[in-house]
Amino acid sequence: MDWSQNFNSYSGYLMSVKVIFCNFTCFFSQTVIKKSRVAQGVDMKEFLNTKEVAKYIGVNEKKVYFMAKAGKLPCTRVTGKWVFPKKLIDEWIEENSRGVTSNKKAEQREFLLAAGSDDPSLGILRDLYAARKTSAPLFFANSGSSGGLAAVRDGVADFALSHLLDPETGEYNLPFVRTMISSGVALVPLFHRELGLLLGAGNPLGLRTLADLGRSGVRMINRQAGSGTRHYTDQQFSKLGIDAKRIKGYDVSVATHLEVGLKILRAEADAGIASCAAARLLGLDFVPLTRERFDIVIPKARFFSPGVQALLEIVGSRDFRSRVEALGGYDTSDSGRMIASS
């Protein structure tokens, strides 16, 4: 065997050793990292990949890559892939929405923040907005109608979603806006919707009215304090002379319409008040109680911002209206038309 064959054989041997060593090093490093994280009490579920972050903040993956490379998102690279600590992503969202008290700061925000009421159709609005490939992603903070108005008042949210009914005037939202915010906002209907009792399929207990929730053995699931639905529920109980605290389950609350339905679907409750759309999506029975107006409440300082104008254009579009009405229980004839200002 001449020297070249010896050299080639020796080189191949070195290459094999190098591959084995690299594989061992990689395995050892990953093992140490995993053990270190376990020792430090770090749950790997607290780390998100690009696809998970995109879904979490409501943008496409390309936008996440762009923001990561530009240093606009808290992240790091591990074995060539972007990794995002969920806790830091949450802090990033909070930091970008805190203390926005001037028009200049509002215009510099990385996203639009909506705060307030919940509805099953809001995913449609977010998807249509994201499809515009705008540079300002849209987020929803489910804080209830009262919380949404407070967020607009404090300069935290770009707009609120509210359906608060004033029993004295029969007017939605505007009396509360005047009390909480004083002036400088516009009201634009997102839609009208049907609100009513969600019941198990076939209505096994034969519940027909809100008063039936006071019957012995009936278990209610409530909405959280501050929500427009809870506000309506308490008004109606008071009007009927019903001591709400005597109703089983009144003190048990959830944050969304779909959660109300899921509690009933899992037989953890017999009835709750939510939208017709939630009942249809989950195959539950529905007894209508009222038709309510669901408004977008926009500070005038933000009304003509590009993001809000793009949002209003979508709300008034045929695409949005047809998709929402297909869910059932909605009337979009006034969607996107400003009806009041203060």
Secondary structure, DSSP 8 states (H G I E B T S, - for coil): --HHHHHHHHHHHHHHHHHHHHHHHHHHHHHHHHHHHHHTT--GGGEE-HHHHHHHHT--HHHHHHHHHTT-S--EEETTEEEEEHHHHHHHHHHHHTT--SHHHHHT-SSEEEEE---TTHHHHHHHHHTTT-SS-EEEEE-HHHHHHHHHHTT--SEEEE--B-TTT--BSHHHHHHHT-SSEEEEEEEEEEEEEEE-TT-TT---SGGGGGSTT--EEEE-TTSHHHHHHHHHHHHHT--GGGSTTTT-EESSHHHHHHHHHTTS-SEEEEEHHHHHHHT-EEEEEEEEEEEEEEEHHHHTSHHHHHHHHHHTSHHHHHHHHHHSSEE-TTTT---EE-
